[in-house]
Amino acid sequence: MSVTVTVRLESGLEQRLERLSEETQRSKPFLVAEAIRDYVDLNECQVQEIGKAVAEADRGEFANDELIGKVFSKWEIGAGDKCPTRPAPRSRALESRRVPP
């Protein structure tokens, strides 16, 4: 069974959806339903996994220092080091979008 849902789209997004619909020979409602299904599948899974992690933390199930050290060693990251900075932008056009570290 299906239900009808009304959504508001920015005009630019609607134009992109229209082009995609034409290029794929799929209806806009089909593409919207597929996008919503993918979004819900992804986020539903993430929320469930976060819930499991919170439950583990509530039970006091944390990684010990030895395990954390092994993970850091695997990725060659020092436990006390600051996060690596972003690489320099490849062009001046990207420089204005650069997020400060």
C-alpha positions in Angstrom: 0.0 0.0 0.0 1.3 3.5 -0.7 0.4 6.9 0.7 0.7 10.4 -0.8 3.1 12.8 0.8 3.6 16.4 -0.3 7.0 18.0 -0.2 8.4 21.4 -1.0 11.5 21.6 -3.1 13.8 24.5 -3.9 13.4 25.4 -7.6 16.9 24.4 -8.4 16.4 21.0 -6.9 13.1 20.5 -8.7 14.8 21.4 -12.0 17.6 18.8 -11.3 14.9 16.2 -10.4 13.1 17.0 -13.7 16.3 16.5 -15.7 17.1 13.3 -13.9 13.5 12.1 -14.5 13.9 12.8 -18.2 17.3 11.3 -18.5 16.5 8.1 -16.6 12.9 7.8 -18.0 11.6 7.4 -14.5 8.8 9.5 -13.0 9.6 12.2 -10.4 7.5 10.4 -7.8 9.5 7.2 -8.3 12.8 9.1 -7.9 11.6 10.9 -4.8 10.4 7.7 -3.3 13.7 6.0 -4.0 15.6 8.9 -2.5 13.5 8.9 0.7 13.8 5.1 1.0 17.6 5.3 0.7 17.7 8.2 3.3 15.5 6.3 5.7 17.4 3.0 5.3 20.8 4.8 6.0 19.6 6.9 8.9 17.5 4.2 10.5 20.6 2.0 10.6 22.8 4.7 12.0 20.3 5.6 14.7 20.0 1.9 15.7 23.8 1.6 15.9 24.1 4.7 18.0 21.4 3.3 20.3 23.4 0.1 20.7 26.6 2.1 21.4 24.8 4.2 24.0 23.5 1.1 25.7 27.0 -0.4 25.8 28.4 2.8 27.3 25.6 2.8 29.9 26.7 -0.7 30.8 30.3 0.6 31.2 31.6 -1.3 28.2 34.3 0.9 27.0 37.5 0.2 25.0 40.5 0.1 27.3 43.8 2.0 26.8 45.5 -1.0 25.2 42.8 -1.4 22.6 42.7 2.3 21.8 46.5 2.3 21.4 46.3 -0.6 18.9 43.8 1.3 16.8 45.9 4.4 16.9 49.0 2.4 15.9 47.2 0.8 13.1 46.4 4.2 11.6 49.7 5.7 12.7 47.9 8.4 14.8 49.4 9.6 18.1 46.8 9.4 20.9 47.7 12.9 22.1 48.3 14.5 18.7 45.9 17.1 17.3 43.8 16.2 14.4 45.6 16.5 11.1 44.9 19.8 9.2 43.2 19.8 5.9 45.5 19.9 2.8 45.8 23.2 1.1 43.1 23.9 -1.5 44.0 23.0 -5.1 42.8 26.2 -6.5 42.0 29.8 -5.5 38.3 29.1 -6.2 38.3 26.6 -3.4 40.2 28.8 -1.0 37.1 30.9 -0.2 35.3 27.7 0.9 38.1 26.5 3.1 37.0 25.7 6.6 39.5 26.8 9.3 41.1 24.0 11.2 
